[in-house]
Amino acid sequence: MVTADINSETGTGMIVLRPNNSSTWRFNMLVVASLAFVAFCISMFFLLQGLWMVLPFSGLEILFLIWALTCCVNNNITTEVITFDSDTVMVERGRRFAENRWEYNRAWSKIFVKQPDYRGHMKQIFIRSHGKELELGSFLNREDRELLIKQLKVLVYA
């Protein structure tokens, strides 16, 4: 998801990049609860048959599912903020706060788009200055990358 706040008169602005989230944490926990209920019912059936070892493995399966969903949700809250001031370009990246920060001189920075090498791959958007290079929006889908390219063109040529 690309959100832009651009002042076309001064050429300054801010672009916020976030991955598209397919579901909320509450929905994920409802899915886990329904799967845990089904697994518990099946485990109880086998427990009554005398096969008690099914129950702990069923619990491990649910714990693994919760861990996997937690990892996915943590990766889906990554945010990039690109700020264009009159003389600097600042990129901040993080989950709950700005964990990493890169600052470039606006006059010396260049934004370029690398076309895909193979069919099915997506364009890559980079900012480069003084030999340092950083990919922007690596988590975006194809449509959001095109929107980011349009927004960057507005800021660069303003």
C-alpha positions as CSV (number, residue, x, y, z in Angstrom):
1,M,0.0,0.0,0.0
2,V,1.4,3.4,-1.0
3,T,0.3,6.6,0.7
4,A,1.7,9.9,-0.5
5,D,1.5,13.4,0.9
6,I,3.2,15.6,-1.7
7,N,3.5,19.4,-1.9
8,S,3.9,20.0,-5.7
9,E,4.8,23.6,-5.3
10,T,7.9,23.1,-3.0
11,G,8.8,19.6,-4.3
12,T,8.7,18.2,-0.7
13,G,6.6,15.3,0.6
14,M,6.4,12.0,2.3
15,I,5.6,8.5,0.9
16,V,4.6,5.7,3.3
17,L,4.9,2.1,2.1
18,R,3.2,-0.8,3.8
19,P,2.7,-4.4,2.7
20,N,-0.9,-5.5,1.9
21,N,-2.3,-7.5,4.8
22,S,-4.6,-10.3,3.8
23,S,-6.1,-10.7,7.3
24,T,-6.2,-9.2,10.7
25,W,-4.8,-10.8,13.9
26,R,-8.3,-11.4,15.2
27,F,-9.2,-13.4,12.0
28,N,-6.0,-15.4,12.3
29,M,-6.8,-16.3,15.9
30,L,-10.4,-17.4,14.9
31,V,-8.9,-19.7,12.3
32,V,-6.4,-21.1,14.9
33,A,-9.2,-21.6,17.4
34,S,-11.4,-23.4,14.9
35,L,-8.5,-25.7,13.9
36,A,-7.6,-26.3,17.5
37,F,-11.2,-27.3,18.2
38,V,-11.2,-29.8,15.3
39,A,-7.8,-31.1,16.4
40,F,-8.9,-31.5,20.0
41,C,-12.1,-33.4,18.9
42,I,-10.0,-35.8,16.8
43,S,-7.4,-36.1,19.5
44,M,-10.1,-37.0,22.1
45,F,-11.5,-39.6,19.8
46,F,-8.1,-41.3,19.5
47,L,-7.5,-40.8,23.3
48,L,-10.7,-42.7,24.0
49,Q,-9.4,-45.5,21.7
50,G,-6.3,-45.7,23.8
51,L,-4.0,-43.8,21.4
52,W,-3.0,-41.1,23.9
53,M,0.2,-40.0,21.9
54,V,-2.0,-38.2,19.4
55,L,-3.0,-35.5,21.9
56,P,0.5,-34.0,22.5
57,F,1.3,-33.9,18.8
58,S,-2.0,-32.2,18.1
59,G,-1.1,-29.5,20.7
60,L,2.4,-29.1,19.1
61,E,0.7,-28.7,15.7
62,I,-1.4,-25.8,17.0
63,L,1.6,-24.2,18.8
64,F,3.5,-24.3,15.5
65,L,0.6,-22.8,13.6
66,I,0.5,-19.9,16.2
67,W,4.2,-19.4,15.8
68,A,4.0,-19.3,12.0
69,L,1.2,-16.8,12.0
70,T,3.0,-14.6,14.5
71,C,6.0,-14.5,12.2
72,C,3.8,-13.7,9.2
73,V,2.1,-10.8,11.0
74,N,5.4,-9.4,12.2
75,N,6.7,-9.3,8.7
76,N,3.5,-7.7,7.4
77,I,3.8,-4.7,9.7
78,T,7.1,-3.5,8.1
79,T,6.8,0.1,7.1
80,E,9.0,2.4,4.9
81,V,8.7,6.1,5.1
82,I,10.5,8.1,2.3
83,T,10.7,11.8,3.1
84,F,11.8,14.4,0.6
85,D,12.9,17.7,2.1
86,S,14.4,20.7,0.2
87,D,18.0,19.3,0.5
88,T,17.7,15.7,1.9
89,V,16.0,12.4,1.1
90,M,15.5,10.3,4.2
91,V,14.3,6.6,4.2
92,E,13.2,5.1,7.5
93,R,12.3,1.4,7.8
94,G,11.0,-0.5,10.7
95,R,8.2,-2.5,12.3
96,R,6.8,-0.6,15.3
97,F,9.3,2.3,15.1
98,A,12.1,3.4,12.7
99,E,14.7,0.7,13.2
100,N,16.9,1.7,10.3
101,R,17.5,5.2,8.8
102,W,19.3,6.3,5.6
103,E,19.8,9.9,4.7
104,Y,20.9,11.1,1.2
105,N,21.7,14.5,-0.2
106,R,18.9,15.3,-2.5
107,A,21.0,16.9,-5.1
108,W,23.3,13.9,-5.4
109,S,20.7,11.1,-5.0
110,K,19.3,9.3,-8.0
111,I,16.2,7.1,-8.1
112,F,16.1,4.5,-10.8
113,V,14.0,1.5,-11.8
114,K,15.6,-1.8,-12.7
115,Q,13.6,-3.7,-15.3
116,P,13.1,-7.4,-14.6
117,D,15.6,-9.9,-16.0
118,Y,13.2,-12.7,-16.4
119,R,9.5,-13.0,-17.3
120,G,7.3,-12.9,-14.2
121,H,9.8,-10.9,-12.1
122,M,8.9,-7.5,-10.9
123,K,10.6,-4.1,-11.3
124,Q,13.0,-3.0,-8.6
125,I,13.2,0.6,-7.4
126,F,16.4,1.9,-6.0
127,I,17.8,5.1,-4.5
128,R,21.6,5.6,-5.1
129,S,24.0,8.2,-3.9
130,H,27.8,8.2,-3.4
131,G,28.1,4.5,-4.1
132,K,25.4,3.5,-1.6
133,E,22.3,1.8,-2.9
134,L,19.0,1.0,-1.2
135,E,16.0,-0.9,-2.6
136,L,12.7,0.8,-1.9
137,G,9.4,-1.1,-1.4
138,S,10.8,-4.6,-1.8
139,F,7.6,-6.0,-0.3
140,L,5.2,-4.2,-2.6
141,N,3.1,-6.0,-5.3
142,R,3.2,-5.1,-8.9
143,E,0.5,-2.4,-8.9
144,D,1.8,-0.7,-5.8
145,R,5.3,-0.6,-7.3
146,E,3.9,1.2,-10.4
147,L,2.1,3.7,-8.1
148,L,5.3,4.3,-6.2
149,I,7.2,4.9,-9.4
150,K,4.5,7.5,-10.4
151,Q,4.7,9.2,-7.0
152,L,8.5,9.3,-7.1
153,K,8.4,10.9,-10.6
154,V,6.2,13.6,-9.2
155,L,8.6,14.3,-6.4
156,V,11.8,14.1,-8.4
157,Y,10.6,16.3,-11.2
158,A,8.9,18.9,-9.0
